Amino acid sequence: MSLLEDSLLQSSSSVFLLGAAVFLLVLYLFSSNFSSQEKGKEPPGPKPLPLLGNLLQLDLKRPYNTLCDLSKKYGSVFTVYLGHKKVVVLAGYRTVKQALVHHAEEFGDREVTPVFYDFNQGHGIIFSNGASWKEMRRFALSTLRDFGMGKKISEGKIIEECRYLTEVFEKHEGRAFNTTQAVNYAACNIISAIMYGERFEYNDPDFQAMVDRDNETIHLTGSAIIQVYNAFPWLGPWLKTLRNLLRNVEDNKEETKRLIKGLKETLNPQMCRCFIDSFLTQKQSLEESGIMDSHYHDDNLVNSVLNLFAAGTDTTGNTLRWGLLLMAKYPHVQDQVQEELSRVTGSRQVRVEDRKSLPYTDAVIHEIQRLANIVPLNVPHITSRDVTFQGYFIRKGTTVFPLLTSVLRDESEWESPHTFNPSHFLDKDGKFVKRDAFMPFSAGRRVCLGESLARMEIFLFFTSLLQHFRFTPPPGVTEDELDLTPAVGFTLSPSPHQLCAVSRQ
């Protein structure tokens, strides 16, 4: 971190000494925001400071914790200001579901923050809106299904990747190691097979660099200094962290373009090998029909591939790493999972169809996802029109945080929301039960489009690893000493740690 960034975080006053003209301008923006009472009562919230808003009241490294605390005081719909930007926070299962599902049109657009606009310029799938987003999401869903998302063909690819991952773990011969890279590479190879039509070797330096850059980007995007940048984008030219982020993104764009170029040179429209082939074929078909200004252009292709590549790696990889860490921390749960696996499947490879016969294992996986809380703030939304919601008036264009942490740890929905408890998903007879408040993939128009693939990956990778290994803390570390504090990032990964994978064969 640069000296400037350090001073930004240590002393807000030194950062925000601006001229009187800027100060008065911000005060004007605030006064105009605060005077919009004509159409109805606005959501309550803590009183903001001029210029800073409520930034000093938030833990910028883990804002979701502060927002959950504020919801206890101000209710399930409340307002905070990030600088001069007004944000409406939605807390609790019923409120988040009501907004995203029952008011999907009003709350369904994406807020593209300054840093995400820097990444994508409004192209791709995750950080886009309007007709382009609708067409890219529709195309992505259709194409992912064509290439087996959630079907037998995907199951085969995942099972094959399980073998490669198991081989990597076996090489450590029970010694402690960091699971991060191997797990991320395995998860990444599943989406790579769909995107590029091939998997990559774990020791491929270009592949390693691409995955590692993505991980660093997701980590830095959630840092405090980038939250400050999103509130005050004029600070950008002086922020070293932002420069590092943009360099990572640009390097991955160049690598993606190189891979696309190779596929384009061997493209056969009659034999689509992957997502990129399908996109290029659609683009070619439209151009041959004389349509030159469609949504099928290079910027949408590159950014869609990058969106799916990152999303398909990070969330699945982090969920698996949380799962292995929790098994090491709670060995009695690991015992029960392994007993059930041995009893139901023996030594054969677990298949997706076995899930219904593995209720305890299924409950454990769901509880891992619930407690891991991978995307605590959700990806920010924005209102597409004026809306009156739960008695409060919210203007068109207002940033909205549907707080997933508050759903997955809603005290009115979960018996022990802050502890690891697989019984949340089991009835009194030990049968698996679905829970409405289980919403790790969000909901509504922006629900994760790769949910079925992610669920299949997590189930097959987790059960395969638990069949082959017993996971324990490193020598000299007790279960109680394993730290469940997440690392800082846009998504939540376990803090750096090592585990021992002891062969059960």
Secondary structure, DSSP 8 states (H G I E B T S, - for coil): --HHHHHHHH-HHHH----HHHHHHHHHHHHHHHT--TT---------BTTTBTGGGS-TTSHHHHHHHHHHHH-SEEEEEETTEEEEEE-SHHHHHIIIIITHHHH-EE---HHHHHHHTT-SSTT--HHHHHHHHHHHHHHHHHTTTTSHHHHHHHHHHHHHHHHHHHTTTT-EE--HHHHHHHHHHHHHHHHHSS---TT-HHHHHHHHHHHHHHHHHTSHHHHHHHH-GGGGGG-HHHHHHHHHHHHHHHHHHHHHHHHHHT--TTS--SHHHHHHHHHHHHHHTT--SSS-SHHHHHHHHHHHHHHHHHHHHHHHHHHHHHHHH-HHHHHHHHHHHHHHHTTS---GGGGGG-HHHHHHHHHHHHHH-SSTT-S-EE-SS-EEETTEEE-TT-EEEE-HHHHHT-TTT-SSTTS--GGGGB-TTS-B---TT--TT--GGGS-TTHHHHHHHHHHHHHHHHHHEEEE--TT--GGGS---B-SSSS--B-S--EEEEE--
